[in-house]
Amino acid sequence: MAYDNSGGLLVAWSVAEPTANTLYAARLNTRTGAWSATTIIETISNGAIAAPRLTCGSLGDCYLAWTHWQSGNYRTAQIARFDGSTLAWGAPSSPPLAASSWDVISATPVFDSAGNLTLLATTSAQIMAVRLNTAAQTWGLQNTYTLSASSLGVRAAMDPVGNISAVWVRDGASTRWVYGNYYNASTGVWSAEQPIDDRLNTPMMGSLWLTLDGMNAATVVFARGGFISEINASRLDPATGLWGPSTKISNIDPNINTAYSPNVVGDAAGYVTAVWDQIGVLWSSRFSPVSGQWSTPIAMSTTFGITGGPSGTFLATDIAGNVTATWSSRFGAAACRMLVNDGVWGPVTNISVPTIGSVVFSSDVMQTTSSAEGDVATAWYQRNDANGAQLYKLELNVLR
């Protein structure tokens, strides 16, 4: 999901149908509450569509990127443009990424400060970036970094001036390491790979999260320590291109309450908020660019609001710095909000309590985003069993 420059909310989703995979999109007019007609972006048979990611620029255009796989081929990237002046989607196309002997795992469109778009694509062994001149609709040359050892997942983010921060998991002989590096756009040079921390929590490798803040600094958070784990964070200094020391930000004895499922978000002022689950309680710590320190963790809530506890917490920050956390379980979806003026988490609000026979699907499919005006939207899949039929719905809730 993403808000465009006129406040409309674009939503894209993929559906695995009996004979084909289809990628859909629709736009909510947030002023009238009316949805546009649903647009089919792509349909593919004998293959799969996955990981759609959407971003919108200041001039009204939005770009949707996703991974595209057909039987017998590697997974590649696709991209489509939404024209803000006509409110219409263009045809999908293949960005000019050099042929790779690895599947493309993620394809993320990112705008720079000049209004041009970069497509960041990752494989298990590469970080690739190719820039689109949005006025001329022409692609530039590809920037590729090949990892020295195969990874178990790469996360990369680009700041408005083109610097790229990246982290990944290296599978070692006896442990798994978090590694990182940095691309300096002014020099055109990638830094050497840096080990950030070892003993990444093996069952929870998907909990490696990366964010940028308004100071163009990157922060990664992850669960560390096996089945008895703690939450650690590391920050990249854009002045040096070096990742700082790994810091434990959870302070409860992990032998008593193991910590897992962290997430992190940065705001325009340079503050960073991390949230994680620690056996029945959601905890939060906040990094201050003034003190350069993480705060003592605070309990957001001693109750999840919904039965069953969260399966992943998702964060969004608005332009003022207010942070919204959303989560869900099979039994519903809930939200909690921290206002920047007091730094205190408010009460937990149930935003969906499904009826009997309904099941919420969350984890990777829940999405949360914010608009320039401060609205926050969250969406998730929900299965409703009615009269013996299984209906899969895409649910949306907006906080204004």
C-alpha positions in Angstrom: 0.0 0.0 0.0 1.0 3.6 -0.5 -0.6 7.1 -0.4 -0.2 9.2 -3.5 0.4 13.0 -3.5 -3.3 13.8 -3.5 -4.1 11.6 -0.5 -5.5 8.6 -2.4 -4.6 5.2 -1.1 -3.3 2.7 -3.6 -3.5 -1.0 -2.7 -2.0 -3.9 -4.7 -2.4 -7.6 -3.9 -1.8 -10.9 -5.6 -4.1 -13.9 -5.6 -3.3 -17.5 -6.4 -6.3 -18.7 -8.4 -6.9 -22.2 -9.7 -5.4 -21.7 -13.1 -3.3 -18.6 -12.8 -1.8 -16.0 -10.4 -3.2 -12.5 -10.8 -1.9 -9.2 -9.5 -4.7 -6.6 -8.8 -4.7 -2.9 -7.8 -7.4 -0.4 -6.7 -7.4 3.1 -5.4 -9.4 4.5 -2.4 -10.4 8.2 -2.7 -9.9 9.0 1.0 -12.0 12.2 0.7 -15.1 10.5 -0.7 -14.6 7.0 0.6 -15.1 5.6 -2.9 -13.0 2.8 -4.4 -12.0 2.7 -8.0 -12.7 -0.2 -10.2 -10.2 -3.1 -9.6 -7.4 -3.2 -12.2 -5.7 -6.4 -13.3 -2.0 -5.6 -13.5 -0.8 -9.0 -14.6 -2.1 -12.6 -14.9 0.4 -15.5 -15.3 -0.3 -19.2 -15.7 2.2 -21.9 -14.9 4.0 -19.6 -12.5 3.7 -17.2 -9.6 3.5 -13.6 -8.6 4.9 -12.6 -5.3 6.1 -9.7 -3.0 4.4 -6.7 -4.6 5.9 -3.4 -3.3 4.6 0.0 -4.0 5.9 3.6 -3.7 4.6 7.0 -4.7 6.5 10.2 -5.6 5.8 13.9 -5.0 4.6 14.5 -8.6 1.8 11.9 -8.4 3.3 8.9 -10.2 3.5 5.6 -8.3 5.4 2.5 -9.2 4.6 -1.1 -8.3 7.3 -3.8 -8.5 7.0 -7.5 -7.9 8.7 -10.8 -8.6 7.5 -12.9 -11.5 8.1 -16.6 -12.1 7.2 -18.9 -14.9 7.8 -22.7 -14.9 11.3 -23.5 -16.0 12.7 -20.0 -15.5 14.4 -18.0 -12.8 12.3 -15.5 -10.8 12.6 -12.1 -12.3 11.4 -8.5 -11.5 8.5 -6.7 -13.1 7.4 -3.1 -12.7 4.3 -1.0 -13.6 3.5 2.7 -13.4 0.4 4.4 -12.1 -0.1 7.8 -13.7 -1.4 10.3 -11.2 -2.8 12.6 -13.8 -5.0 10.0 -15.5 -5.4 7.7 -12.5 -4.5 4.8 -14.8 -2.0 1.9 -14.7 0.4 1.3 -17.5 1.4 -2.1 -18.8 3.9 -4.1 -16.8 7.5 -4.3 -18.1 10.8 -5.9 -17.2 13.4 -3.6 -15.9 16.9 -4.1 -17.5 18.5 -6.1 -14.7 21.5 -8.1 -15.9 20.8 -11.8 -16.3 21.4 -13.6 -13.0 21.8 -17.2 -12.1 19.8 -16.6 -8.9 16.1 -15.9 -8.3 15.2 -12.3 -7.6 13.9 -12.4 -4.0 12.7 -8.8 -3.7 12.2 -5.8 -6.0 11.6 -2.5 -4.3 11.0 0.9 -6.1 12.4 3.9 -4.4 12.3 7.6 -5.3 15.3 9.9 -4.9 15.2 13.6 -4.1 15.2 14.5 -7.8 12.0 12.5 -8.5 13.8 9.7 -10.3 13.2 6.1 -9.5 15.6 3.4 -8.5 14.6 -0.3 -8.5 16.4 -2.1 -5.7 16.5 -5.9 -6.4 18.1 -8.6 -4.3 19.0 -12.2 -4.8 20.6 -14.7 -2.4 24.0 -13.4 -3.6 23.5 -9.9 -5.1 22.3 -6.4 -4.5 21.2 -4.7 -7.7 20.1 -1.1 -8.4 19.1 0.4 -11.7 17.8 4.0 -12.1 14.9 5.2 -14.1 14.7 8.8 -15.5 11.0 9.3 -14.8 10.7 12.3 -17.2 12.2 10.4 -20.2 11.2 6.9 -18.9 14.6 5.6 -19.8 16.7 3.2 -17.6 20.3 3.9 -16.7 23.2 1.5 -16.0 22.9 -1.2 -13.4 24.9 -1.0 -10.1 25.6 -4.5 -8.8 27.2 -5.8 -5.6 27.9 -9.5 -5.3 28.2 -10.9 -1.8 31.4 -12.9 -1.0 29.3 -15.8 0.3 25.7 -16.9 -0.3 23.1 -15.3 2.0 19.9 -16.4 3.5 18.2 -13.1 2.7 19.2 -9.5 1.8 17.5 -6.4 2.9 18.5 -3.1 1.3 17.3 0.5 1.5 18.1 3.6 -0.5 18.1 7.2 0.9 16.9 10.2 -1.1 20.4 11.0 -2.5 21.1 7.4 -3.7 23.2 5.9 -0.8 22.3 2.2 -0.3 22.4 0.4 3.1 22.3 -3.4 3.1 22.2 -6.2 5.6 22.0 -10.0 5.2 22.4 -13.3 6.9 25.5 -15.3 6.2 25.3 -19.0 7.0 28.5 -20.0 8.7 29.9 -23.3 9.6 28.8 -23.1 13.2 26.7 -20.0 13.5 24.8 -17.5 11.4 26.1 -13.9 11.1 24.4 -10.6 10.3 26.5 -8.8 7.8 26.2 -5.4 6.3 27.7 -2.9 3.8 27.1 0.5 2.3 27.1 2.2 -1.1 28.3 5.8 -1.2 26.5 7.5 -4.2 28.9 10.4 -4.3 32.0 8.2 -4.7 30.3 5.3 -6.4 32.0 2.8 -4.1 30.7 0.0 -2.0 32.2 -0.5 1.5 33.8 -3.7 2.6 31.4 -6.3 4.1 31.2 -5.9 7.8 30.2 -8.6 10.4 27.6 -7.1 12.7 26.8 -9.9 15.0 26.7 -13.7 15.2 24.3 -16.2 16.7 21.3 -15.0 14.8 18.1 -16.7 16.0 17.9 -19.5 13.4 14.1 -20.1 13.5 13.4 -16.4 13.3 15.6 -15.3 10.5 12.6 -13.5 9.0 12.8 -11.1 11.9 15.7 -9.2 10.4 14.3 -5.7 9.7 15.9 -2.6 8.3 14.8 1.1 8.3 16.0 4.5 7.3 15.4 7.7 9.3 15.4 11.4 8.3 19.1 11.7 8.9 19.8 9.0 6.2 21.0 6.6 8.9 20.1 3.0 8.7 19.1 0.8 11.6 18.8 -3.0 11.6 17.1 -5.0 14.4 17.1 -8.8 14.8 16.5 -11.6 17.3 19.8 -13.1 18.5 20.7 -16.2 20.6 18.9 -19.3 19.4 15.7 -20.4 21.0 16.4 -18.2 24.1 16.9 -14.9 22.4 17.3 -11.2 22.9 16.7 -8.2 20.6 19.8 -6.4 19.2 20.2 -3.4 17.0 23.0 -1.8 14.9 23.1 1.6 13.2 25.0 2.7 10.2 26.7 6.0 10.3 26.3 7.6 6.8 29.3 9.9 7.4 31.7 6.9 7.6 29.7 4.2 5.8 30.3 1.9 8.8 27.9 -0.2 10.9 28.2 0.5 14.6 28.4 -2.1 17.4 25.5 -4.5 17.9 23.6 -3.3 21.0 21.1 -5.3 23.1 18.0 -3.2 23.4 15.8 -5.8 25.3 16.5 -5.8 29.0 14.5 -8.7 30.4 16.5 -11.9 31.1 16.0 -14.0 28.0 16.3 -17.1 30.1 13.0 -16.1 31.6 11.3 -14.4 28.8 12.7 -14.9 25.3 12.3 -12.0 22.9 11.3 -12.4 19.2 9.6 -10.9 16.2 11.1 -7.4 16.2 10.3 -4.6 13.8 11.7 -1.0 13.5 10.7 2.3 11.9 12.5 5.7 11.6 11.0 9.2 11.5 11.9 12.4 9.7 13.6 13.9 12.8 16.0 10.9 13.2 14.3 9.0 16.0 13.9 5.3 15.6 11.4 3.1 17.3 11.7 -0.7 17.7 9.0 -3.1 18.9 9.1 -6.8 19.8 7.2 -9.5 21.5 8.5 -10.9 24.8 6.2 -13.8 25.9 2.8 -12.1 26.3 3.9 -8.4 26.3 4.8 -6.0 23.5 7.9 -4.0 24.3 9.3 -0.9 22.7 12.6 1.0 22.8 13.4 4.3 21.1 16.7 5.6 19.7 17.4 9.4 20.1 19.6 11.2 17.6 20.3 13.7 20.4 21.7 11.3 23.0 22.8 8.6 20.6 21.3 6.1 23.0 18.4 3.6 23.0 15.8 4.2 25.8 15.0 1.7 28.5 12.4 -0.7 27.1 8.8 0.1 28.0 5.8 -2.2 27.9 3.4 -1.1 25.2 0.7 -3.3 26.6 0.3 -6.2 28.9 -2.6 -7.4 26.7 -2.6 -7.9 23.0 -6.2 -6.8 22.8 -7.0 -9.8 20.7 -6.9 -13.5 21.7 -3.9 -15.5 20.7 -1.1 -12.9 20.6 0.5 -11.3 17.6 2.2 -13.0 14.7 4.4 -10.1 13.8 4.1 -6.4 14.6 4.0 -3.8 11.8 4.9 -0.1 12.2 4.3 3.2 10.4 5.3 6.7 11.3 3.7 9.9 10.0 5.5 13.2 9.1 5.0 14.5 12.7 6.8 11.4 14.2 3.7 9.7 15.7 4.1 5.9 15.5 1.4 3.4 15.0 1.9 -0.3 15.7 -0.5 -2.9 14.3 -0.6 -6.7 14.7 -3.0 -9.6 14.3 -3.5 -13.2 15.2 -6.0 -15.8 13.9 -8.6 -14.1 16.1 -8.4 -10.5 15.1 -6.4 -7.3 14.5 -5.4 -4.6 16.9 -3.5 -1.3 17.0 -1.6 1.0 19.4 -0.4 4.5 18.9 2.5 6.6 20.4 2.2 10.3 20.1 5.5 12.1 19.6 4.7 14.9 22.0 4.6 12.6 25.0 6.4 9.5 23.8 3.7 7.3 25.6 1.9 4.4 24.0 -1.9 4.8 24.1 -4.5 2.1 24.7 -4.7 -1.0 22.5 -7.7 -0.8 20.1 -9.3 -3.8 18.5 -9.7 -2.9 14.8 -11.2 -6.2 13.7 -12.9 -8.9 15.7 -13.9 -11.6 13.2 -17.1 -13.5 13.7 -17.2 -17.2 14.5 -15.9 -19.1 11.6 -13.5 -16.4 10.4 -9.7 -16.5 10.5 -7.3 -13.6 10.1 -4.1 -14.2 8.1 -1.3 -11.8 9.1 2.4 -12.1 9.5 4.0 -11.2 6.1 0.7 -10.2 4.5 -0.3 -7.4 6.9 0.6 -4.0 5.7 0.6 -0.6 7.5 1.4 2.8 5.9 0.8 6.5 6.6 -0.1 9.6 4.5 1.5 13.1 4.5 -1.6 14.3 6.4 -1.1 11.7 9.2 -3.7 9.1 8.2 -2.6 5.5 8.9 -4.0 2.6 6.9 -3.5 -1.1 7.7 -4.7 -4.1 5.7 -4.7 -7.9 6.0 -6.3 -11.0 4.6 -9.2 -12.7 6.4 -11.0 -15.9 5.6 -14.7 -16.0 6.3 -16.4 -19.4 6.3 -20.1 -18.9 5.5 -22.6 -21.6 4.6 -19.8 -24.1 3.9 -18.0 -21.7 1.5 -14.6 -20.2 2.2 -14.4 -16.5 1.2 -11.0 -14.8 1.3 -11.4 -11.0 1.9 -8.9 -8.2 1.9 -9.7 -6.1 5.0 -8.7 -2.4 5.4 -8.9 -0.1 8.4 -7.9 3.6 8.4 -7.0 5.7 11.4 -7.6 9.5 10.9 
